[in-house]
Amino acid sequence: MTRLKQITFCIILALFLSNCSKILEPVSIFSSKQDITTEAGQEEFDINIKSLTFNVAKKANNFPYSRQLILTGNGSKANVLDEASYLKSNFPKSSSSPRYLLGIGDQVSFIQLNEFKAETVKWPNVSAESEYLLGVGDELSFVQSSGTNQDIDLTFNENGELVSKTNPLISTQGVIGNKGNILLFGLGNILAANRTLEDVKTEIRNILIRNGVTPNFQIEISNFKSKKAFLTLSDKTSQIITINNLQTTLIELAIQAGLSESDENFALVKLTRDKQEFRFTASQLFDPKTPKIIIQDNDQIEIQVADKQSSTIVSLVGSKGNILLEGIGSISALKRTLDDVYGEIHSILIAKGINPNFQLELTEFASKKAYLIQKNIGSEVIPLTNSRVTLRELILKNKTSVISTKDLSIITLKRNGQVFRMTSDQILDPKTQDIWIIDEDQIELENLKYKPGQVFALSGAGRAQIVPIDPSIRETLADILFSPGGALNNLMAKRSEVYLLRGKNPSIAYHLDAQNVSRILVAAKAELRPNDIVYVAERPIISFSRTLSEINPLRSLLRDIQNNNIP
């Protein structure tokens, strides 16, 4: 009987010690010295305890809400990184709006109104009308009557020679030589160059009289060879204008070339005389106030007639960087703005005496482009035009661009060997500087998902759970305490020992005594942060009561054994 009692006592003692382990080794937030020696010691944390009040909760809410981003990829590329490392953006240097520089493959359109510029006219000196002066090469025909009749009735025969209708004639012809003299039969050598025909007639009359011959003669210019002008038309054809004793005006010559007053500024006449150039449009030449301009020896007249209909010329910037325009020539365009090329064409037209009424436009853009790469969506080549575009406009205009409102959209700009990283919120912020897209820019758009935030909730009673939190909701300590299965829904929780742990080395334990119901308002103001620990101690009396509840059936069994009341 005694032995049976000893065995029963040992069983009861073992059970008691087993249940008391929950009282002796509760879950605790404070470190204590253990007799257990491990190969590597556990890390010890310094914990500062602060009473949780409204002011303390307000300061605690200023603690950064750290979030983590999920990086997908193969192998080591898959990772989880802090959001803060992506929020540190770097922008390219601010610059003014870039001017489009022409490049190989770009196409320009040139439209010109072919109208000559009506400048202030400088007229050539106008001299009084004078008789024709004989010159080298002119041919003279001399006819003398062999009778006594002083009246000579002359006419031209079929060969164009002067013949008399009455008396027989003595006729001779001569050409003014290089020395200016002419040799006539019966008269001798006579100086004729730079003299009028009347002067030569007077000298011949005097010679005949001296020779005792009746001065019955006639002398005429049969061929004009000494004086000429040169005419060039707009079709590049040329004419030699022989100048005779009948004076020709510039207006007459222009009319013969087909000009009229209606040509206005679409026709230009250039007169070069004595190394001077005179220019006038058709409207200026046919003006009634225009002085009478007589064509003179060695005058050079150029008549240009422009097409009244405007023409369009399309030209590509070639492999050597030039564009070819009819009427203008070849112009270097590579790495120049359209305004620069416009200015050069303007100067060329002014130099040619043409009104610079033209239009120069870029019609096709082929030399410059940017690249938009959207991970897991696709890529696109963006042609750049002279309509300058910012990074903000490029993303908003592109229909395939997807900017997530839940994830973090990262925009990476690669330019000239440099990498710039920005978030979509920064790019879309109106206060952010304009980032102008330039040639060969590479823009990468990536949406990074956030790793869900979580809080660790546990109590000394052995209950533990992970509670997800959302930064847009900003859960509070009260939300965790009153959640299903939360600490305050647990009868074993010690409401006077509620702790919110945050940070490390040192950690801060915000202590809340929730026995007073009004202090729940403080818990409702204390926002949670990812990886916070909510700890609620266990009520010791509840733990001991639970142990006793397990011992009571053994007590009844022992009493029955003692009273020999075992069935």
C-alpha positions as CSV (number, residue, x, y, z in Angstrom):
1,M,0.0,0.0,0.0
2,T,2.8,2.4,0.9
3,R,4.6,1.6,-2.4
4,L,1.4,2.4,-4.3
5,K,1.2,5.8,-2.6
6,Q,4.8,6.6,-3.6
7,I,4.2,5.8,-7.2
8,T,1.0,7.9,-7.2
9,F,2.9,10.8,-5.7
10,C,5.6,10.7,-8.3
11,I,3.0,10.7,-11.1
12,I,1.3,13.8,-9.6
13,L,4.6,15.6,-9.1
14,A,5.7,15.0,-12.7
15,L,2.4,16.3,-14.0
16,F,2.5,19.4,-11.8
17,L,6.0,20.3,-12.9
18,S,5.1,19.7,-16.5
19,N,2.2,22.2,-16.3
20,C,4.2,24.7,-14.3
21,S,6.7,25.0,-17.2
22,K,4.2,27.4,-18.7
23,I,4.5,29.6,-15.7
24,L,8.2,29.3,-15.4
25,E,9.0,29.9,-19.2
26,P,6.4,32.3,-20.6
27,V,7.0,34.2,-23.8
28,S,8.8,37.4,-22.8
29,I,10.0,40.5,-24.5
30,F,12.8,40.9,-22.0
31,S,16.0,38.8,-22.1
32,S,17.0,36.8,-19.1
33,K,20.1,34.8,-18.3
34,Q,19.8,31.1,-19.2
35,D,21.9,28.2,-18.1
36,I,21.7,26.8,-21.6
37,T,24.9,27.3,-23.5
38,T,24.7,27.4,-27.3
39,E,27.4,27.2,-29.9
40,A,26.6,30.8,-31.0
41,G,24.9,33.1,-28.6
42,Q,21.6,34.8,-29.5
43,E,21.8,38.5,-30.3
44,E,20.7,40.7,-27.4
45,F,18.6,43.8,-28.0
46,D,18.4,47.0,-25.9
47,I,14.8,47.8,-25.3
48,N,13.6,51.3,-24.2
49,I,10.1,51.3,-22.7
50,K,7.9,54.3,-23.2
51,S,4.4,54.8,-22.0
52,L,2.0,55.2,-25.0
53,T,0.3,58.5,-24.8
54,F,-1.3,60.7,-27.5
55,N,1.8,62.8,-27.8
56,V,4.0,59.7,-27.9
57,A,1.7,58.1,-30.5
58,K,1.9,61.3,-32.6
59,K,5.7,61.2,-32.6
60,A,5.7,57.5,-33.3
61,N,3.5,58.1,-36.4
62,N,6.4,60.1,-37.9
63,F,8.5,56.9,-38.1
64,P,9.1,56.1,-41.8
65,Y,6.8,53.6,-43.4
66,S,9.4,51.3,-44.9
67,R,8.2,49.3,-47.9
68,Q,9.9,46.7,-50.0
69,L,9.8,46.1,-53.7
70,I,9.7,42.7,-55.4
71,L,12.3,42.2,-58.3
72,T,11.5,39.4,-60.6
73,G,14.0,37.6,-62.8
74,N,16.2,34.5,-63.1
75,G,18.5,33.4,-60.3
76,S,20.1,36.2,-58.3
77,K,18.1,38.8,-60.2
78,A,15.1,37.9,-58.1
79,N,15.3,39.9,-54.9
80,V,13.5,42.1,-52.5
81,L,14.8,45.7,-52.1
82,D,13.9,48.7,-50.0
83,E,11.7,51.2,-51.6
84,A,13.9,54.0,-50.4
85,S,16.7,53.0,-52.8
86,Y,14.3,53.7,-55.7
87,L,12.9,56.9,-54.4
88,K,16.3,58.6,-54.6
89,S,16.0,59.9,-58.1
90,N,18.6,61.6,-60.3
91,F,17.6,63.9,-63.1
92,P,19.6,65.1,-66.2
93,K,20.8,68.7,-66.2
94,S,18.0,71.1,-67.0
95,S,18.2,72.6,-70.4
96,S,16.2,74.7,-72.8
97,S,14.0,73.2,-75.5
98,P,16.3,71.5,-78.0
99,R,16.3,72.7,-81.6
100,Y,15.9,70.0,-84.2
101,L,19.1,69.5,-86.2
102,L,18.7,68.1,-89.7
103,G,20.1,64.7,-90.3
104,I,20.6,62.2,-93.1
105,G,17.3,61.0,-94.5
106,D,15.2,64.0,-93.4
107,Q,13.0,65.4,-96.2
108,V,12.4,69.1,-96.8
109,S,9.8,70.8,-99.0
110,F,10.7,74.1,-100.8
111,I,8.0,76.3,-102.3
112,Q,9.0,79.6,-103.9
113,L,7.1,82.4,-105.5
114,N,9.3,83.3,-108.5
115,E,9.2,87.1,-108.2
116,F,12.2,89.4,-108.7
117,K,13.0,92.0,-106.1
118,A,12.1,95.6,-107.2
119,E,15.0,97.5,-105.8
120,T,15.7,101.2,-106.1
121,V,16.7,101.7,-109.8
122,K,19.9,103.3,-110.9
123,W,19.5,104.3,-114.5
124,P,22.5,104.5,-116.9
125,N,23.5,108.0,-118.1
126,V,21.2,109.2,-120.7
127,S,23.0,111.0,-123.6
128,A,21.6,113.2,-126.3
129,E,20.7,111.4,-129.5
130,S,23.6,111.5,-131.9
131,E,24.3,110.4,-135.5
132,Y,25.8,107.0,-136.2
133,L,29.6,107.0,-136.1
134,L,31.3,104.9,-138.6
135,G,33.6,102.2,-137.4
136,V,35.9,99.4,-138.4
137,G,34.0,96.8,-140.5
138,D,31.3,99.1,-141.8
139,E,30.8,98.8,-145.5
140,L,30.1,102.0,-147.6
141,S,28.7,102.1,-151.2
142,F,29.7,105.0,-153.4
143,V,27.9,105.9,-156.6
144,Q,28.8,108.7,-158.9
145,S,27.1,109.9,-162.1
146,S,29.1,110.0,-165.3
147,G,26.9,112.7,-166.8
148,T,26.4,116.4,-166.1
149,N,23.0,116.0,-164.6
150,Q,23.4,116.7,-160.9
151,D,20.3,114.9,-160.0
152,I,20.8,111.2,-159.5
153,D,17.7,109.0,-159.4
154,L,18.9,105.8,-157.7
155,T,17.2,102.5,-156.9
156,F,18.3,99.0,-155.8
157,N,18.6,96.2,-158.3
158,E,17.8,92.5,-157.6
159,N,21.2,92.1,-156.0
160,G,20.7,95.0,-153.7
161,E,23.1,97.3,-155.5
162,L,22.5,101.0,-156.1
163,V,21.7,101.7,-159.8
164,S,20.7,104.9,-161.6
165,K,17.4,105.1,-163.4
166,T,18.7,107.8,-165.8
167,N,22.4,108.3,-166.2
168,P,25.1,105.6,-166.2
169,L,26.8,105.3,-162.8
170,I,30.2,104.7,-161.6
171,S,29.8,102.7,-158.3
172,T,32.3,101.3,-155.8
173,Q,32.2,99.8,-152.4
174,G,34.7,99.8,-149.6
175,V,35.1,98.5,-146.0
176,I,36.5,100.6,-143.2
177,G,39.7,98.9,-142.3
178,N,41.5,98.3,-139.0
179,K,43.1,101.7,-139.2
180,G,39.8,103.4,-139.7
181,N,40.3,104.3,-143.4
182,I,38.3,103.4,-146.5
183,L,39.6,103.2,-150.1
184,L,37.2,104.4,-152.8
185,F,37.9,104.2,-156.5
186,G,38.8,107.6,-157.9
187,L,38.8,109.2,-154.4
188,G,41.7,107.6,-152.7
189,N,42.1,106.7,-149.0
190,I,39.7,108.5,-146.7
191,L,39.6,108.4,-142.9
192,A,36.1,107.3,-141.9
193,A,36.2,105.7,-138.4
194,N,34.5,107.7,-135.7
195,R,33.0,110.1,-138.2
196,T,29.5,110.6,-139.3
197,L,28.4,109.8,-142.8
198,E,27.8,113.5,-143.4
199,D,31.4,114.3,-142.5
200,V,32.6,111.7,-145.1
201,K,30.2,113.1,-147.7
202,T,31.6,116.6,-147.2
203,E,35.2,115.4,-147.6
204,I,34.3,113.5,-150.8
205,R,32.5,116.5,-152.2
206,N,35.6,118.7,-151.6
207,I,37.8,116.1,-153.3
208,L,35.6,116.0,-156.4
209,I,35.5,119.7,-156.6
210,R,39.3,120.0,-156.3
211,N,39.5,117.4,-159.0
212,G,37.2,119.5,-161.3
213,V,34.5,116.9,-161.2
214,T,30.9,117.7,-160.7
215,P,30.0,116.3,-157.2
216,N,27.2,114.2,-158.5
217,F,27.4,111.2,-156.1
218,Q,25.7,109.4,-153.3
219,I,27.3,107.4,-150.5
220,E,25.5,105.2,-148.1
221,I,26.2,102.6,-145.4
222,S,25.4,99.3,-147.1
223,N,26.4,97.0,-144.3
224,F,26.6,97.8,-140.5
225,K,29.3,95.7,-139.0
226,S,31.2,97.8,-136.5
227,K,28.8,98.1,-133.6
228,K,26.7,95.4,-131.9
229,A,25.0,94.5,-128.6
230,F,24.5,91.1,-127.0
231,L,21.2,89.7,-125.8
232,T,20.7,86.6,-123.5
233,L,17.2,85.3,-122.9
234,S,15.9,83.3,-119.9
235,D,16.1,80.0,-121.9
236,K,19.8,80.6,-122.2
237,T,19.7,81.4,-125.9
238,S,21.8,84.3,-127.1
239,Q,21.5,86.9,-129.9
240,I,23.8,89.5,-131.5
241,I,22.0,92.8,-132.0
242,T,23.5,94.8,-134.9
243,I,23.4,98.5,-134.2
244,N,22.7,100.7,-137.2
245,N,21.9,104.3,-137.8
246,L,18.4,103.7,-136.6
247,Q,18.6,103.9,-132.9
248,T,17.0,101.1,-130.8
249,T,15.8,101.6,-127.3
250,L,15.9,99.1,-124.5
251,I,12.1,99.0,-124.3
252,E,11.9,98.1,-128.0
253,L,14.4,95.3,-127.5
254,A,12.5,94.0,-124.5
255,I,9.2,94.0,-126.5
256,Q,10.9,92.1,-129.3
257,A,12.0,89.5,-126.7
258,G,8.4,89.1,-125.6
259,L,8.2,91.2,-122.5
260,S,5.3,93.4,-121.6
261,E,4.1,95.6,-118.7
262,S,2.0,92.7,-117.4
263,D,5.1,90.7,-116.5
264,E,5.6,93.2,-113.6
265,N,8.1,91.7,-111.1
266,F,8.2,88.3,-112.8
267,A,10.7,89.6,-115.4
268,L,14.1,91.1,-114.8
269,V,16.2,93.0,-117.3
270,K,20.0,93.4,-116.6
271,L,22.0,95.9,-118.6
272,T,25.8,95.7,-118.4
273,R,27.5,98.8,-119.8
274,D,31.1,100.0,-119.3
275,K,31.5,97.4,-116.5
276,Q,28.5,98.6,-114.7
277,E,25.3,96.6,-114.1
278,F,21.9,98.1,-114.1
279,R,18.9,96.0,-113.0
280,F,15.2,96.7,-113.4
281,T,12.0,94.7,-113.4
282,A,9.5,94.8,-116.3
283,S,7.2,97.0,-114.2
284,Q,10.1,99.5,-113.7
285,L,11.2,99.4,-117.3
286,F,7.7,100.0,-118.7
287,D,7.0,102.8,-116.3
288,P,6.2,106.0,-118.2
289,K,8.7,107.9,-116.1
290,T,11.6,105.6,-117.3
291,P,14.2,107.5,-119.3
292,K,14.8,106.6,-122.9
293,I,17.7,104.1,-122.9
294,I,19.4,103.8,-126.3
295,I,21.3,100.5,-127.0
296,Q,25.0,101.2,-127.4
297,D,28.0,99.4,-128.7
298,N,29.0,96.4,-126.6
299,D,25.9,96.6,-124.4
300,Q,25.1,93.3,-122.7
301,I,21.4,92.7,-122.0
302,E,20.1,89.7,-120.1
303,I,16.4,89.1,-119.8
304,Q,15.1,86.7,-117.2
305,V,11.4,85.6,-117.1
306,A,10.2,83.7,-114.0
307,D,7.4,81.2,-113.9
308,K,4.4,82.9,-112.4
309,Q,3.2,79.6,-110.9
310,S,5.0,78.6,-107.7
311,S,6.8,75.3,-107.8
312,T,7.3,72.7,-105.0
313,I,10.7,71.0,-104.7
314,V,11.1,68.0,-102.4
315,S,14.7,67.1,-101.4
316,L,16.3,64.6,-99.0
317,V,19.3,65.2,-96.9
318,G,21.8,63.0,-98.7
319,S,24.6,60.8,-97.4
320,K,27.0,63.8,-97.5
321,G,24.6,66.0,-95.6
322,N,23.5,68.2,-98.5
323,I,20.1,69.1,-100.1
324,L,19.8,70.1,-103.7
325,L,17.2,72.8,-104.7
326,E,16.6,74.0,-108.2
327,G,17.5,77.6,-108.7
328,I,19.4,77.6,-105.4
329,G,22.0,74.8,-105.7
330,S,23.5,72.4,-103.2
331,I,23.3,73.5,-99.6
332,S,24.9,71.8,-96.5
333,A,22.1,70.9,-94.1
334,L,23.7,68.3,-91.8
335,K,23.5,69.2,-88.1
336,R,21.9,72.6,-88.9
337,T,18.6,73.9,-87.9
338,L,15.9,74.6,-90.4
339,D,16.2,78.3,-89.6
340,D,19.9,78.2,-90.5
341,V,19.2,76.7,-93.9
342,Y,16.3,79.2,-94.4
343,G,18.6,82.1,-93.7
344,E,21.2,80.8,-96.3
345,I,18.5,80.4,-99.0
346,H,17.2,83.9,-98.2
347,S,20.7,85.3,-98.8
348,I,21.2,83.4,-102.0
349,L,17.8,84.7,-103.4
350,I,18.6,88.3,-102.4
351,A,22.0,88.1,-104.2
352,K,20.2,86.9,-107.3
353,G,17.8,89.8,-107.1
354,I,14.8,87.5,-106.4
355,N,12.3,88.4,-103.8
356,P,12.7,85.9,-100.9
357,N,9.1,84.8,-101.0
358,F,9.5,81.1,-100.2
359,Q,8.6,78.4,-97.7
360,L,10.9,75.7,-96.3
361,E,9.4,72.9,-94.2
362,L,10.4,69.6,-92.8
363,T,8.0,67.0,-94.2
364,E,9.5,63.7,-93.2
365,F,11.6,63.0,-90.1
366,A,13.9,60.0,-90.4
367,S,17.2,60.9,-88.8
368,K,16.3,61.0,-85.1
369,K,14.5,58.6,-82.8
370,A,14.1,57.5,-79.2
371,Y,13.4,54.0,-77.8
372,L,10.6,53.2,-75.3
373,I,11.0,49.9,-73.6
374,Q,8.3,48.6,-71.3
375,K,9.3,45.5,-69.4
376,N,6.8,42.6,-69.8
377,I,4.8,44.7,-72.3
378,G,6.9,45.5,-75.4
379,S,9.2,48.1,-77.0
380,E,8.6,50.9,-79.5
381,V,10.7,53.2,-81.6
382,I,9.6,56.8,-81.3
383,P,10.4,59.1,-84.2
384,L,11.5,62.5,-83.1
385,T,10.2,65.6,-85.0
386,N,10.7,69.3,-84.8
387,S,7.7,69.4,-82.4
388,R,9.8,69.0,-79.3
389,V,8.5,66.5,-76.8
390,T,9.2,66.1,-73.0
391,L,9.5,62.8,-71.2
392,R,6.2,63.5,-69.5
393,E,4.4,64.1,-72.9
394,L,6.0,61.0,-74.4
395,I,4.7,58.8,-71.6
396,L,1.2,60.3,-71.6
397,K,0.8,60.3,-75.4
398,N,2.0,56.8,-75.9
399,K,-1.1,54.5,-75.7
400,T,0.9,51.4,-74.7
401,S,2.4,53.1,-71.7
402,V,1.0,51.6,-68.5
403,I,1.5,53.4,-65.2
404,S,0.3,51.5,-62.2
405,T,-1.5,53.2,-59.3
406,K,-0.7,50.3,-56.9
407,D,2.8,49.4,-57.9
408,L,5.8,51.7,-58.1
409,S,6.5,52.8,-61.7
410,I,10.2,53.4,-62.3
411,I,11.3,55.3,-65.4
412,T,15.0,54.9,-66.4
413,L,16.5,57.3,-68.9
414,K,19.7,56.2,-70.6
415,R,21.5,59.1,-72.4
416,N,25.0,59.4,-73.7
417,G,26.3,56.7,-71.4
418,Q,24.6,58.0,-68.3
419,V,21.7,56.5,-66.4
420,F,19.0,58.6,-64.8
421,R,16.2,57.0,-62.6
422,M,12.9,58.7,-61.7
423,T,9.5,57.6,-60.5
424,S,6.3,58.2,-62.5
425,D,5.0,60.4,-59.7
426,Q,8.0,62.7,-60.0
427,I,7.7,62.8,-63.8
428,L,4.0,63.6,-63.8
429,D,4.4,66.3,-61.1
430,P,3.9,69.7,-62.8
431,K,6.7,71.1,-60.6
432,T,9.3,68.8,-62.0
433,Q,11.6,70.3,-64.6
434,D,10.9,69.5,-68.2
435,I,13.1,66.7,-69.5
436,W,13.4,67.1,-73.3
437,I,13.8,63.9,-75.4
438,I,16.8,64.0,-77.6
439,D,18.2,61.6,-80.3
440,E,19.1,58.1,-79.2
441,D,17.5,58.4,-75.8
442,Q,16.4,55.1,-74.3
443,I,13.5,55.2,-71.9
444,E,12.7,52.1,-69.8
445,L,9.4,51.8,-67.9
446,E,9.0,49.2,-65.2
447,N,6.2,48.5,-62.7
448,L,7.6,47.0,-59.5
449,K,5.1,45.3,-57.1
450,Y,5.3,45.9,-53.4
451,K,5.8,43.2,-50.9
452,P,2.8,43.1,-48.6
453,G,3.6,44.7,-45.2
454,Q,2.9,42.7,-42.0
455,V,2.9,42.9,-38.2
456,F,3.7,40.1,-35.8
457,A,1.1,39.7,-33.0
458,L,1.8,37.3,-30.1
459,S,1.0,36.9,-26.4
460,G,2.4,34.9,-23.5
461,A,-0.4,32.5,-23.9
462,G,1.2,31.0,-27.0
463,R,-1.0,32.7,-29.5
464,A,0.8,34.1,-32.5
465,Q,-0.3,35.4,-35.9
466,I,1.0,37.5,-38.8
467,V,-1.4,40.4,-39.7
468,P,-1.1,42.1,-43.1
469,I,-1.2,45.9,-43.2
470,D,-1.8,48.3,-46.0
471,P,-0.1,51.8,-46.2
472,S,-3.2,53.3,-47.8
473,I,-5.3,52.1,-44.8
474,R,-2.7,52.8,-42.0
475,E,-3.9,50.2,-39.5
476,T,-3.5,51.1,-35.9
477,L,-2.7,49.2,-32.7
478,A,-6.4,49.1,-31.9
479,D,-7.1,47.3,-35.2
480,I,-4.7,44.5,-34.1
481,L,-5.9,44.2,-30.6
482,F,-9.6,43.9,-31.6
483,S,-9.1,41.8,-34.7
484,P,-10.6,38.3,-34.6
485,G,-8.2,36.2,-32.4
486,G,-6.6,39.4,-31.3
487,A,-5.0,40.0,-27.9
488,L,-8.0,41.6,-26.3
489,N,-10.3,38.8,-27.5
490,N,-8.1,36.4,-25.5
491,L,-9.1,35.9,-21.9
492,M,-5.6,34.9,-21.1
493,A,-4.1,38.2,-22.2
494,K,-2.9,40.6,-19.6
495,R,-4.4,43.9,-20.7
496,S,-2.1,46.0,-18.5
497,E,0.9,44.7,-20.3
498,V,0.4,45.6,-24.0
499,Y,3.6,46.4,-25.9
500,L,4.3,47.7,-29.4
501,L,7.9,47.0,-30.3
502,R,9.5,49.0,-33.1
503,G,13.1,49.3,-34.4
504,K,16.3,47.7,-33.2
505,N,19.4,48.6,-31.3
506,P,17.8,50.1,-29.4
507,S,14.2,48.8,-29.8
508,I,11.4,50.9,-28.4
509,A,8.6,49.2,-26.5
510,Y,5.5,51.4,-26.4
511,H,3.7,50.3,-23.3
512,L,-0.1,50.6,-23.1
513,D,-2.2,49.7,-20.0
514,A,-5.5,48.8,-21.6
515,Q,-7.3,48.0,-18.4
516,N,-8.7,51.5,-18.6
517,V,-11.1,51.4,-21.6
518,S,-10.4,55.0,-22.4
519,R,-6.8,54.2,-23.3
520,I,-8.1,52.3,-26.3
521,L,-8.4,55.7,-27.9
522,V,-4.6,56.0,-27.6
523,A,-4.2,52.7,-29.4
524,A,-6.5,54.0,-32.1
525,K,-4.1,56.8,-32.8
526,A,-0.9,54.7,-32.9
527,E,-0.2,53.7,-36.5
528,L,1.5,50.4,-37.2
529,R,4.6,50.0,-39.4
530,P,5.9,47.0,-41.3
531,N,7.6,44.4,-39.0
532,D,6.2,45.9,-35.8
533,I,5.7,43.4,-33.0
534,V,2.5,43.6,-30.9
535,Y,3.1,41.7,-27.6
536,V,0.5,41.1,-24.8
537,A,1.7,39.4,-21.7
538,E,-0.2,36.4,-20.2
539,R,-2.2,36.6,-17.0
540,P,-0.2,34.4,-14.5
541,I,-3.3,33.5,-12.5
542,I,-5.0,32.2,-15.6
543,S,-1.9,30.0,-16.3
544,F,-1.9,28.6,-12.8
545,S,-5.6,28.0,-12.9
546,R,-5.2,26.1,-16.1
547,T,-2.5,23.9,-14.4
548,L,-4.8,23.3,-11.4
549,S,-7.6,22.3,-13.8
550,E,-5.4,19.6,-15.1
551,I,-4.4,18.4,-11.6
552,N,-7.9,18.2,-10.1
553,P,-8.9,14.9,-11.9
554,L,-5.7,13.4,-10.4
555,R,-6.7,14.5,-6.9
556,S,-10.0,12.8,-7.2
557,L,-8.3,9.6,-8.4
558,L,-5.9,9.7,-5.4
559,R,-8.8,10.2,-3.0
560,D,-10.6,7.2,-4.4
561,I,-7.5,5.1,-4.2
562,Q,-7.0,6.1,-0.6
563,N,-10.6,5.2,0.3
564,N,-10.3,2.0,-1.6
565,N,-13.2,3.2,-3.7
566,I,-11.7,2.0,-7.0
567,P,-14.3,0.1,-8.9
